[in-house]
Amino acid sequence: MLNYAITIRDKVAEDETAMKQIANNAPEQAMLGDFTTRTEDAIFASSEAHNNQQMQLLPDPAKFNQFVRVVFEMLKRISN
């Protein structure tokens, strides 16, 4: 869940209006502005992006194997 929150955070951070509201308001006030809507938009966009990536990887064994290798290398770096 933490990784998902980071993904959504990064997407919302791209929105200048939401970031201004966060910077200039208490949480309760920011929740009344665009922040909540932008977070919902980010959740939907993330879902679409993940579905697109999934549909590229799973039917193509070569792409899937390359992806698995990238994940392995990323994990190897943090395991040392």
C-alpha positions in Angstrom: 0.0 0.0 0.0 2.9 2.3 0.7 4.3 1.9 -2.8 0.8 2.7 -4.2 0.6 5.8 -2.1 4.0 6.9 -3.4 2.8 6.4 -7.0 -0.3 8.5 -6.3 1.7 11.1 -4.5 4.0 11.5 -7.5 1.1 11.9 -9.8 -0.6 14.5 -7.7 2.7 16.3 -7.3 2.5 17.1 -11.0 -0.6 19.2 -10.5 0.4 22.8 -9.6 -3.0 23.8 -8.3 -3.2 20.8 -5.9 0.4 21.5 -4.7 -0.4 25.2 -4.0 -3.4 24.2 -2.0 -1.3 21.7 0.0 1.4 24.3 0.6 -1.0 27.1 1.6 -3.7 25.3 3.6 -4.3 23.1 6.6 -5.3 19.5 5.6 -9.0 20.1 6.3 -9.0 23.2 4.0 -7.0 21.5 1.2 -9.5 18.6 1.3 -12.2 21.0 0.2 -10.3 22.2 -2.9 -8.9 20.4 -5.9 -6.6 18.1 -3.9 -9.2 15.3 -3.4 -10.3 15.4 -7.0 -6.7 15.3 -8.2 -6.0 12.4 -6.0 -9.0 10.5 -7.4 -7.9 11.4 -10.9 -4.4 10.0 -10.1 -5.9 6.8 -8.9 -7.8 6.3 -12.1 -4.8 7.3 -14.3 -2.6 4.9 -12.3 -5.0 2.1 -12.9 -5.1 2.7 -16.6 -1.3 2.9 -16.8 -0.9 -0.3 -14.9 -3.4 -2.1 -17.1 -1.7 -0.8 -20.3 1.7 -2.0 -19.0 0.2 -5.4 -17.9 -1.3 -5.9 -21.4 2.2 -5.2 -23.0 4.1 -7.5 -20.7 2.0 -10.6 -20.2 1.3 -11.6 -23.8 5.0 -10.9 -24.9 7.4 -13.4 -23.3 10.5 -11.3 -24.5 9.2 -8.1 -22.9 8.1 -10.0 -19.8 11.6 -11.5 -19.4 13.2 -8.1 -19.8 10.9 -6.7 -17.2 11.6 -9.5 -14.8 15.4 -8.9 -15.3 14.9 -5.2 -14.5 13.0 -6.0 -11.3 15.7 -8.5 -10.3 18.4 -5.9 -10.8 16.4 -3.3 -8.8 16.0 -5.8 -5.9 19.6 -6.9 -6.1 20.7 -3.3 -5.5 18.6 -3.0 -2.4 19.6 -6.4 -1.0 23.3 -5.5 -0.8 
